[in-house]
């Protein structure tokens, strides 16, 4: 969403959220949980920028590659009143 704190920090589709405040993120539920605990606070995110795969092998499902040396540290403030869509 264009007006979200994550978008404004530079997170895009295909990026992989590794952790928030040193809590590993394995699913959307992990992300929602940690953000709910930190509403209105600055949070430290580790994100790996997804690199689109141009050539894929038959049966290959991943659309992005995640080079471990591409980890970015971002500070994002979780907002109290996110929009309802």
Secondary structure, 3 states (H helix, E strand, C coil): CCCCHHHHHCCCCCCEEEEECCEECCCHHHHHHHHHHCCCCEEEEEEECCEECCCCCCCCCCCEECCHHHEEEEEEECCCCCCCC
